[in-house]
Amino acid sequence: MTATMTPGRVDRAGNGSRAPGEAARRKLPRLPGRLRRGGLPYLLLLPAVLLELLVHLVPMAIGIVMSFRRLTQFYIRNWDAAPWAGLDNYRLAVDLDAPIGRALLHSFTVTCAFTVLAVGLSWLLGTGAAVLMQDTFRGRGLLRAVFLTPYALPVYAAVITWAFMFQRDNGLVNHVLHDQLGLMDEPSFWLIGDNSFLALVVVAVWKSWPFAFLVVMAGLQNIPRELYEAAAIDGAGIGQQIRRITLPSLRPVNQVLVLVLFLWTFNDFNTPFVLFGKSAPEAADLVSVHIYQSSFVTWNFGTGSAMSVLLLLFLLLVTAVYLLLTSRGRKDGHA
């Protein structure tokens, strides 16, 4: 007669048997008591921290070191042998009397104007679409998915498509504006000249506004519907409800959203590079592309690294001031 095994007991043959879960727990290594109490979360974060150091901080440190050297194409194989330049690269970048300094200032001005327009229009379109999508109607889910399509598409595929659409002779934009609607006397050049700035803004807004739509739509879910119902009973219209309820309730969300959009847009390199190539038009010469040209086209990596460091310091300064002002505004609002 076969003996039956009971977890945690002794069978008739005298052999002990334990539950599978208990046996598996006994095989696991026992962590020190101090590590079990508070160090395990930090141990789990260690691989991510090391990867962050390798991917971001180490190249950043190398770039800072390169900015203090006269690194040109003659020292590419052994850049550590490049002569020490001190602050000469920084002086050259900010010297407005020299061509390099004036070109950098022009690029910085273009980038500021581009960022203000792209971020403002992206936030406006995203907020408006998110407010409209709050009401229940037939096909709302499909329309939300369509709105998020530009955000889901790969950047290179989307921008290349826009580059074909902006072609002068057989592009869709000129076909609609000139051939169909008759809004222009003749087809325009969108990828060269002054129109290149407008084309860049259109592509950036088309690519960024779905992110603003997604974030604002998530923030609207936390606003109680009872507030709108009470406001409607009191006679408040849609405009007053948006001004008195929606925008104040979305202030924390918008503070983070605007900062993220600003950093992404000001640093954007993929959009102008894919749209215009290595040499962007003067009207669309963003800082990111200008630094690329200074580094990899003219082969002056020391000056390009100095411009990158200056850009980093500017973004850190703007971020710190923005966070300080928004945190002070939140404290005043609670007070």
Rosetta blueprint (number, residue, H / E / L):
1 M L
2 T L
3 A L
4 T L
5 M L
6 T L
7 P L
8 G L
9 R L
10 V E
11 D L
12 R L
13 A L
14 G L
15 N L
16 G E
17 S L
18 R L
19 A L
20 P H
21 G H
22 E H
23 A H
24 A H
25 R H
26 R H
27 K H
28 L L
29 P L
30 R L
31 L L
32 P L
33 G H
34 R H
35 L H
36 R H
37 R H
38 G H
39 G H
40 L H
41 P H
42 Y H
43 L H
44 L H
45 L H
46 L H
47 P H
48 A H
49 V H
50 L H
51 L H
52 E H
53 L H
54 L H
55 V H
56 H H
57 L H
58 V H
59 P H
60 M H
61 A H
62 I H
63 G H
64 I H
65 V H
66 M H
67 S L
68 F L
69 R E
70 R L
71 L L
72 T E
73 Q H
74 F H
75 Y H
76 I L
77 R L
78 N L
79 W H
80 D H
81 A H
82 A L
83 P L
84 W E
85 A L
86 G L
87 L L
88 D H
89 N H
90 Y H
91 R H
92 L H
93 A H
94 V H
95 D L
96 L L
97 D L
98 A L
99 P H
100 I H
101 G H
102 R H
103 A H
104 L H
105 L H
106 H H
107 S H
108 F H
109 T H
110 V H
111 T H
112 C H
113 A H
114 F H
115 T H
116 V H
117 L H
118 A H
119 V H
120 G H
121 L H
122 S H
123 W H
124 L H
125 L H
126 G H
127 T H
128 G H
129 A H
130 A H
131 V H
132 L H
133 M L
134 Q L
135 D L
136 T L
137 F L
138 R L
139 G L
140 R H
141 G H
142 L H
143 L H
144 R H
145 A H
146 V H
147 F H
148 L L
149 T H
150 P H
151 Y H
152 A H
153 L L
154 P L
155 V H
156 Y H
157 A H
158 A H
159 V H
160 I H
161 T H
162 W H
163 A H
164 F H
165 M H
166 F L
167 Q L
168 R L
169 D L
170 N L
171 G L
172 L H
173 V H
174 N H
175 H H
176 V H
177 L H
178 H H
179 D H
180 Q H
181 L L
182 G L
183 L L
184 M L
185 D L
186 E L
187 P L
188 S L
189 F L
190 W L
191 L L
192 I L
193 G L
194 D L
195 N H
196 S H
197 F H
198 L H
199 A H
200 L H
201 V H
202 V H
203 V H
204 A H
205 V H
206 W H
207 K H
208 S H
209 W H
210 P H
211 F H
212 A H
213 F H
214 L H
215 V H
216 V H
217 M H
218 A H
219 G H
220 L H
221 Q L
222 N L
223 I L
224 P L
225 R H
226 E H
227 L H
228 Y H
229 E H
230 A H
231 A H
232 A H
233 I H
234 D L
235 G L
236 A L
237 G L
238 I H
239 G H
240 Q H
241 Q H
242 I H
243 R H
244 R H
245 I H
246 T H
247 L H
248 P H
249 S H
250 L L
251 R H
252 P H
253 V H
254 N H
255 Q H
256 V H
257 L H
258 V H
259 L H
260 V H
261 L H
262 F H
263 L H
264 W H
265 T H
266 F H
267 N L
268 D L
269 F L
270 N H
271 T H
272 P H
273 F H
274 V H
275 L H
276 F H
277 G L
278 K L
279 S L
280 A L
281 P L
282 E H
283 A H
284 A H
285 D L
286 L L
287 V H
288 S H
289 V H
290 H H
291 I H
292 Y H
293 Q H
294 S H
295 S H
296 F H
297 V H
298 T L
299 W L
300 N E
301 F H
302 G H
303 T H
304 G H
305 S H
306 A H
307 M H
308 S H
309 V H
310 L H
311 L H
312 L H
313 L H
314 F H
315 L H
316 L H
317 L H
318 V H
319 T H
320 A H
321 V H
322 Y H
323 L H
324 L H
325 L H
326 T H
327 S H
328 R H
329 G H
330 R H
331 K H
332 D H
333 G H
334 H H
335 A L
